[in-house]
Amino acid sequence: ATVAFMFFGKETLVDVNVDEIVM
């Protein structure tokens, strides 16, 4: 979840799901 990491600033299960939507 690289994209989510850049936006939220931390790696979480939710960020992984959001990362898939963003990409």
Biotite code that builds the C-alpha atoms (Angstrom):
import biotite.structure as struc

atoms = struc.array([
    struc.Atom([0.000, 0.000, 0.000], chain_id="A", res_id=1, res_name="ALA", atom_name="CA", element="C"),
    struc.Atom([2.526, 2.542, -1.114], chain_id="A", res_id=2, res_name="THR", atom_name="CA", element="C"),
    struc.Atom([-0.043, 5.130, -2.203], chain_id="A", res_id=3, res_name="VAL", atom_name="CA", element="C"),
    struc.Atom([-2.007, 4.745, 1.017], chain_id="A", res_id=4, res_name="ALA", atom_name="CA", element="C"),
    struc.Atom([1.244, 5.073, 2.982], chain_id="A", res_id=5, res_name="PHE", atom_name="CA", element="C"),
    struc.Atom([1.959, 8.394, 1.295], chain_id="A", res_id=6, res_name="MET", atom_name="CA", element="C"),
    struc.Atom([-1.518, 9.794, 2.011], chain_id="A", res_id=7, res_name="PHE", atom_name="CA", element="C"),
    struc.Atom([-2.230, 8.430, 5.491], chain_id="A", res_id=8, res_name="PHE", atom_name="CA", element="C"),
    struc.Atom([1.380, 8.298, 6.647], chain_id="A", res_id=9, res_name="GLY", atom_name="CA", element="C"),
    struc.Atom([0.998, 4.804, 8.114], chain_id="A", res_id=10, res_name="LYS", atom_name="CA", element="C"),
    struc.Atom([0.402, 1.246, 6.970], chain_id="A", res_id=11, res_name="GLU", atom_name="CA", element="C"),
    struc.Atom([-2.863, -0.401, 8.048], chain_id="A", res_id=12, res_name="THR", atom_name="CA", element="C"),
    struc.Atom([-5.322, -2.993, 6.728], chain_id="A", res_id=13, res_name="LEU", atom_name="CA", element="C"),
    struc.Atom([-7.671, -0.166, 5.725], chain_id="A", res_id=14, res_name="VAL", atom_name="CA", element="C"),
    struc.Atom([-4.851, 1.577, 3.812], chain_id="A", res_id=15, res_name="ASP", atom_name="CA", element="C"),
    struc.Atom([-4.265, -1.615, 1.833], chain_id="A", res_id=16, res_name="VAL", atom_name="CA", element="C"),
    struc.Atom([-7.907, -1.646, 0.705], chain_id="A", res_id=17, res_name="ASN", atom_name="CA", element="C"),
    struc.Atom([-7.825, 2.062, -0.149], chain_id="A", res_id=18, res_name="VAL", atom_name="CA", element="C"),
    struc.Atom([-4.581, 1.569, -2.065], chain_id="A", res_id=19, res_name="ASP", atom_name="CA", element="C"),
    struc.Atom([-6.302, -0.928, -4.360], chain_id="A", res_id=20, res_name="GLU", atom_name="CA", element="C"),
    struc.Atom([-9.108, 1.576, -5.047], chain_id="A", res_id=21, res_name="ILE", atom_name="CA", element="C"),
    struc.Atom([-6.691, 4.456, -5.724], chain_id="A", res_id=22, res_name="VAL", atom_name="CA", element="C"),
    struc.Atom([-4.595, 2.396, -8.140], chain_id="A", res_id=23, res_name="MET", atom_name="CA", element="C"),
])
